[in-house]
Amino acid sequence: MSSKLAPVTIPERTSDFLNSLVVGEPGDWATGKGHIAYPTRAQVLEMSVAISRDVPGNIVEFGTWQGHSTRVIRDELWNARVWNPGRRKRIFACDSFEGLAEDYEHLKAGTFKTAVPRLTGVRIVKGYFDDTLTPELAKEVGTVSLAHLDADLYSSTVTALKWLTPLLRPGSLLLFDELLGEDPAEMRALTEWADETGTRLALIGLFGRHPSGRGDMTDRRGLFQVVGEEKVRTPPPLLPTRLRRKIASTW
Ligand SMILES: C[S@@+](CC[C@H](N)C(=O)[O-])C[C@H]1O[C@@H](n2cnc3c(N)ncnc32)[C@H](O)[C@@H]1O
């Protein structure tokens, strides 16, 4: 990654423009409830996996809980194998399974504590990021084509991003599950990290999602791509999902 590239920022005018496109008061997407078909978490995850198809490297998830998002990533990846023979990616799912270490928005510390889920085909990395995101794990993961950041907390997101830095390449994708919301913790972590490392990012998409906190402010998922000097390959077009699944089931 080049250090001369500018860090990511969402300038005031950009957010004004984005907000002018939505129903309701600026920053309030809840007014559009029932009038807007927000993309589901699964749709955004599937799209992110599809975009990352041709980007070399593995997939890492930070914040797995019971494995709902991990299964979507895995199933989409398995379906896409038809298009990527010889380019099999591994999935690493990192979580303490002890739940949140601190309060977050309306959620108390300990929320999301759960038994380790069974996730066939996924390498589960159990423990707090501070302990598990080691140089050894970095070696095992190699480069990262897609990181799904869904640990909610600022401190956890900072730890994940710092560890990820040397594993990212031009084209690597970063999906933040709750980039903006009542507590824009992930956005704070992202902007500080991009500033410190000089990582240049392109905003691929901001996706409205129902509020997970108690306020009326609809949250946003955010998908970014690392931009560097090297060119990235564009994935070939996909066939319709039903046809892909049919072919994949016989693969
Ligand atoms: C919102 S949940 C993840 C939800 C999951 N991605 C899904 O879609 O079902 C957040 C998870 O992050 C984990 N987590 C947060 N901070 C962590 C840390 N520092 N180390 C390990 N796990 C952490 C919690 O244990 C929790 O399971």
Ligand as a Chemical Component Dictionary entry (heavy atoms), coordinates in Angstrom:
data_LIG
# 
_chem_comp.id                   LIG 
_chem_comp.type                 NON-POLYMER 
_chem_comp.pdbx_formal_charge   0 
_chem_comp.three_letter_code    LIG 
# 
loop_
_chem_comp_atom.comp_id 
_chem_comp_atom.atom_id 
_chem_comp_atom.alt_atom_id 
_chem_comp_atom.type_symbol 
_chem_comp_atom.charge 
_chem_comp_atom.model_Cartn_x 
_chem_comp_atom.model_Cartn_y 
_chem_comp_atom.model_Cartn_z 
_chem_comp_atom.pdbx_ordinal 
LIG C1  C1  C 0  -22.835 -8.626  16.713 1  
LIG S1  S1  S 1  -22.073 -10.095 17.248 2  
LIG C2  C2  C 0  -21.639 -10.879 15.720 3  
LIG C3  C3  C 0  -22.847 -11.287 14.915 4  
LIG C4  C4  C 0  -22.566 -12.220 13.748 5  
LIG N1  N1  N 0  -21.622 -11.660 12.794 6  
LIG C5  C5  C 0  -23.876 -12.514 13.030 7  
LIG O1  O1  O 0  -24.136 -11.913 11.983 8  
LIG O2  O2  O -1 -24.650 -13.331 13.527 9  
LIG C6  C6  C 0  -20.546 -9.504  17.851 10 
LIG C7  C7  C 0  -19.575 -10.585 18.288 11 
LIG O3  O3  O 0  -18.282 -10.013 18.436 12 
LIG C8  C8  C 0  -17.594 -10.718 19.455 13 
LIG N2  N2  N 0  -16.508 -9.857  19.928 14 
LIG C9  C9  C 0  -16.557 -8.520  20.167 15 
LIG N3  N3  N 0  -15.367 -8.071  20.573 16 
LIG C10 C10 C 0  -14.528 -9.144  20.571 17 
LIG C11 C11 C 0  -13.125 -9.317  20.894 18 
LIG N4  N4  N 0  -12.369 -8.283  21.270 19 
LIG N5  N5  N 0  -12.604 -10.543 20.779 20 
LIG C12 C12 C 0  -13.370 -11.587 20.398 21 
LIG N6  N6  N 0  -14.669 -11.502 20.078 22 
LIG C13 C13 C 0  -15.250 -10.290 20.158 23 
LIG C14 C14 C 0  -18.665 -11.023 20.487 24 
LIG O4  O4  O 0  -18.347 -12.155 21.271 25 
LIG C15 C15 C 0  -19.905 -11.237 19.601 26 
LIG O5  O5  O 0  -20.160 -12.607 19.406 27 
# 
loop_
_chem_comp_bond.comp_id 
_chem_comp_bond.atom_id_1 
_chem_comp_bond.atom_id_2 
_chem_comp_bond.value_order 
_chem_comp_bond.pdbx_ordinal 
LIG C1  S1  SING 1  
LIG S1  C2  SING 2  
LIG S1  C6  SING 3  
LIG C2  C3  SING 4  
LIG C3  C4  SING 5  
LIG C4  N1  SING 6  
LIG C4  C5  SING 7  
LIG C5  O1  DOUB 8  
LIG C5  O2  SING 9  
LIG C6  C7  SING 10 
LIG C7  O3  SING 11 
LIG C7  C15 SING 12 
LIG O3  C8  SING 13 
LIG C8  N2  SING 14 
LIG C8  C14 SING 15 
LIG N2  C9  SING 16 
LIG N2  C13 SING 17 
LIG C9  N3  DOUB 18 
LIG N3  C10 SING 19 
LIG C10 C11 SING 20 
LIG C10 C13 DOUB 21 
LIG C11 N4  SING 22 
LIG C11 N5  DOUB 23 
LIG N5  C12 SING 24 
LIG C12 N6  DOUB 25 
LIG N6  C13 SING 26 
LIG C14 O4  SING 27 
LIG C14 C15 SING 28 
LIG C15 O5  SING 29 
# 
